[in-house]
């Protein structure tokens, strides 16, 4: 592990830090600043809302929390908001690629930065592969609904089914996302914004149509598993309310990162939480929690009221939802890799940008091909579980780092346009003065 050139912060060896001022004002090779506030927000919403809104809600409602599943989402959202505000604080102060890696390196030292950087590289790549397999499953379902039969060899990785050789659709999808990201961040973000709009429209359709079939009697008892059930459910759905961490890796590509990144982080989490709560309110109102299908909650709920045709719409919405998650996390892993290479913790060859599009093309293709191989040839349920550990480690590092930074540099603050961040800073200063 070696330090990049210009790392002159406090400490020595693996404990040396890269000063915040040096990171924020570096003259090293820069990514293209093309993203506005709503494009950043769309990337965040795309990373947060995936198939979880359709899959997790039904499972938690039927088995863990009952109608109080909306309380579970609120608890998880509040916990996630604490980390989100820490990310927002750093994003306004250090508008550079790298997210938790960059923040940890600047405040806690090279060893922490190197460790959390590798944690993010492995975690985000695993997420890309896992969700690619998820989309492939939905695609196979829709093809079957159309009465078409695909060859068994292309439907899954070896060992996942009879005759399976490769999950071809997942492989192609990983390569297509890599191709899209290599077209330039502006083009890629326009595509992401459009697809996120479609996804939100599908969720709103489910909410609005389902509202007319809600029976208030289904909300009683509201806590059938007790208050502990709501908290247990919150632990289950917690990983449906992150994604802004990957979006924060795009800080260096924001036109006005100090103002837009904190707002985009808060907005994306707020929008996602509103949709989650409304969707779970409709789901548990349409059916008694005992009758909710844990595998396909919304589909079975609409079928129970004679609207089974919406099941296909929900399947399409799930595909769109997972697609945007792939985009956000592949963007995240390539930007963390680029940032580590630019700092000298990985070979500088990886930090080379495309001369015209100003994107890390080499890294993007490596991640695209690597995730395609994982998704195509490995059954990776274990890898999916490991992503939970990675997310928690990143959150812990960022939350600790923002506290350390507040006490180490009490007069330094990001020029954030986010009111929530300003309120938190005022509260922190008041607690210290008190």
N, C-alpha and C positions, 0 to 999 in steps of 0.2 A: 504494500500500500504506500503510494507516494503522494506527496502533496503537489498540487498544481502550482505553476509559477505564479508568483505574486501573492501567495498565501502568507500574510505577514501578521496575522492576528495573534492574540495572546496564547500562552501555552507553548509547548514544544512537542515534537514527535507526533504521535497519534492524537494528542490532545490540543494541537494547535487549531485555531479557528480562522476562518476567512472573514475579515471584517465586513459588517453589514454595508458600510459605505463603499467598500471595494466591489462587493457583489452588485450593488445597485447601480454603480457608476462605471462598471467595467467597459473597456473599449474593445473587448474581444469580439469575435464574429457573432453577429446578431441575427436572430430570426426575424421574419417579416412581420411588422406590426399592422395587422389588417382587421382585427376583430373588434366589433363594437359591443356595447352593453348587452343587447338582446341576443346577439350571436353567442356570447359567452354564457348567458343565462340558458339558452337552448342546449348548449353542450352540457351544462350542469344538470338540467332536467333530463336530458337524454341518458346521462350516467346514473341518475337516481331511480327513475321509473323504468323498470324492466318488466319481465314477466312476473315479478313478485307481487304486483298489484292484483294479478289474476290468480296466482297459485298460492301464495302464502296466506292471503286473507281468508280463504276458505278453510285451509288446514287449521289455522289458529282459532278461527271462530268455532269450528266443530269439535275440536279436541282439547282446547286449552283455555279459552277465554269467553266463549259465547258472544253475545252482543257487545260485551266489553272489549272486543277486539279493537274498536276504535280508540278506547283508552290505551290499549297496548301500543298502537301506533303513535298516540300523543306522547306517551312516556318515552318511547324510542326517539321520537322527533326532538323532544326537549334535551335528551342526553346528547343526541347528535348535534343539536344547535350549539352546545357548549364547545364542541370541537370545531364546528363551522365558524364560530366567531374568532377562534384562535387562527384558523386558516385565513379568515378575512383580514385580521390584523396584520399577519405576515404578508399577505398578498399585496396590501397597500404599501407596506414598508419595503418589501423586497420584490419588485415587479420583474422577476426573472423565472426562467424555466426551472423545473426541478421539484417544486412543491416541498414535501416533508424532508427530502434529501437536502435541499438547499437551506431550509430553515434550521435543520439539525446541525449541518456543517457550520453555519454562521454563528450559532449560539453555543452548542454543546461540544463541538470539536470534530476533527477529521474522522476519528474512529466511529462516532455515532453516525456521522454523515455517510460513511462508507457502508456501515451495517444497514442503515435504513434504506440507502439507495439500492442495495442488492435485494433487500426485502421487497421494495416496490417493483423492481424489475421482474422478479419471479412471480409475485402476486398478480400484477397487472397482466402479464403474459398468460398466466393460468386462467384468469378471468376471461380473457379474449377467447381462449380455446374452449372453455366450458360453455360460454354462451353461444359460440358457434355450433357446438353439438346440440344445444337446446333449440336453436333455430332449425337445424336439420331435422330434429324430431317433429316439430310443428309442420315443417314442409312435407315430410313423409305422410303425416296425418291428412293434410289437405289434398295431396295427390291421391291418397286412398279414397277420400271422399268423392273425388271426381271419377272414380272407377278405373284409374290407371294403375298399372303394376310395374314397379321398378325392379331391376335386377337386384338380387339379394347382396351381391358382392359390393355394391356401392352405398349400402344403407347404414354401415356402422363399422367401427374398429374391430379388429380380430378379437374374438372372445365375447362380443356383445350380442351375438345372435347367430343362428345357423346360416352358414355361407357368407358371413360378413368378412370383407377384406379391408375396406377403407370407407371412411365417412366422407364420400366425395363432395357432397354439398358443403360440408363444413370446411373442407380444404379450399374449395373455390371461393367461399365467402371470405375467409381470412385474406386470401390474395387480392380479392376485389377491394376490401377495405384498405389494404396497404397501397394499392394502386390509386385509390381515391385520395388518400392522405398525401401521396407523392405529387398530386396535381397542383398542390399549393394550398395553404391553410384557408385562403379566402374562398376558393371553390369548394373545398371540403366542408367549411362551416356553413355555406349556403345550402348545401345538400342536407347537412345535419339539421339546420333550422327548419327546412321543409318537412323532413321526416318526423321531427319532434312535433311539429304542428299537426301532422296526421295522427300521431299517437295520442296526443292530448284530445283531439277531436273524437277518437274512438272511445276514450275513457269518459269524456263528457256525454257521448251518446248513451253509453251504458248507464251512467248516473241519471240522466234525464228520463230515459225510457223506464228504467227500473223504479224511479220515484213514484210512478203512477200505480205500481203494484205493491207498494209497501203497506204492510199491516202492522199497526202499532202494537198489537197483541204479541207479535213475535219478539218484541224487546223485553218481555218479562218472562223469567227473571233476567235482569240485566247483568248480574254477576253470578251466573250459575256455578262457576268454579271458585267463587270467592275472589277477594281482591288479589290474593296471591296468584290466581290464574291470569289476571291482567298483567302482572309483572313478569310472570313466566312467558307470556305471549310477547311482551316487549323485548325480552332477550332473543326470542326467535325472529321477530321482524326487524330487529335493529339493523341487520345488514341489507335491508331494503331501503334504508334511508341514508345511505352514503353514496358518493359519486362526485360530489363537489371537490373532493380531494384530488381526483384525477383531472378535473376541469382546471384546478389551480395551477397545474403544470403548464398551462397555456398563457400564463401571465405575461411572458415576454412577447407574445403575439397580439396583445391587446393594444389598441390605439392609445388608451389612457388608463393604464393598469392601476395606477394609484387610486383613481376614482371608480373605475368600472369593476375591477376584480372583487373588492369587498361587497359591492352591491349585488353582483351576479351570484356570488356564493350564497348570500342571504336570500335573494329572490328565488333562486332555483330550489332551495330547501323549502321555502315557504309555499311555493306553488305546488311542489310535490306533496307536501303534507296536507294541503287543502284537498287535493285530489284523492289521496289515500283515505282520509277521514270520510269524505262524502261517499266514496265507493264502498267502504265497509259498512257505512250506515245503511246504504241501499241493500247491500247483500244480506245483512242480518234482518232487515225489515221485510224482504221478499219471502224468506223462508225461516222457519224455526231453526235455531242453531243445530238441533239434533238431526235435521234433514239435510243440512248443507254437505255437499260432496267435498271431501278434503282434497281430492285430486283436481276437480274442475268445478269449483264453487259457483262462479258466475254462469257458466254454461248450463249447469244443472238447475240453477235458480230460474233462469229464463225459460228453460224447457218446462219447468214445473208450472209456469203460467201460460204455456202455449206459445212461447216465442223462441222455439228451438232454432229458428233461422238465424238468430243473432249469435249462435254458437260459432258459426264460421267467421262472422265479423270479429268476434272476440279472439279467435285463433289468429286472424290476420293482425289484429292489434298487438297480440303477444309477439308475433314475428317482428313487427315494426319496432316494438319496445326493446326487444333484445338486440336488434340491429344497431340502435343508437347507443346501447351500452357498449357494444363491440367498438364502435367508433371512438367513444370517449376514452376507453381504457387503452386502446392501441395508441391513440394520441398521447395519453399519459406516459406509457412505458417508453415511447420513443423520445419524449422530451426529458425524462429523467436520465436516460442513457446519454443523450446529447450533453446534458448539463454535467454529468460525471466525467465525461470525456474531455470537455472543455476545461474542467478544473484539474485534470491530470490524474484522476483516480482510475481512469480507464484509458486505453490508447487513444491518442489524439486523432487517429485515422477515422474514428467513429463520429467525430464532431464536424466533419467536413460537410458543408451545406451545398445544395444544388445552386449553381451560379445564378440562375434566373428566378426560380421559385422560392429560394431561401428556406428550404426545408431539409432536415437531415435524411436524405434519401437512402444512404447506406444502412443506417440503423432501421429505418422503416421497413426496408425489404428484408433485413435479417429477422426482425420481429414478425413480419408477415409470413415468411417461410417457416420460421420456427413454430409459431402458433398453429400454422396449417399442418405441420407434421404431428404435433401433439394431438390436435383435434382429430386428425384423420386416422391415426394408428394406435392411440392409447385410450383405454377406458380410464377416465381421470376423476372418478368420484373422490378419491383421496386428495387430489390436488384442489378440488373445489372446497373441501373442508379446510385446507391449509390457508386459503385466501382469507378466512375469518381471522386467523391469527395475525396475518400480515396487516390487515386493516387496523386491528387493535394496537399493534406496535406503532404504526404510523401516527395514530391519534394520540397515543401516550407521549411520543416524542414531541409532537407539535405543541401539545398543551403544556408540557414541562418547559419547552423552549420559550414560549411566549411569557411565562411567569419569570423565568430567569432573565430574559431580555428586559422586562419591565423594571426589575430591581438593579440590573447591571447598567442600564441606560435609561434612568427615569425621565430624562428630558426628551428622549427621542420618541417620535411618533410618526406613523404613516399619515400622509395627507389623504385620509379616507373620506369619501363622500357618504359612507354608510352610517346612519344615525345610531344603529345598534352598537357599532364598534365605538363610536364616540361616547356613548353612554357607558359602555364597559370601561373605557379608559378613565372617564371621570370618576367612576365608582372605585377603580383601583387606586387612583391618586387620593381619593377621600379616605380609603381604608388605611393607606400608608401614613397620611397626615394625622389620622385619628389615633 
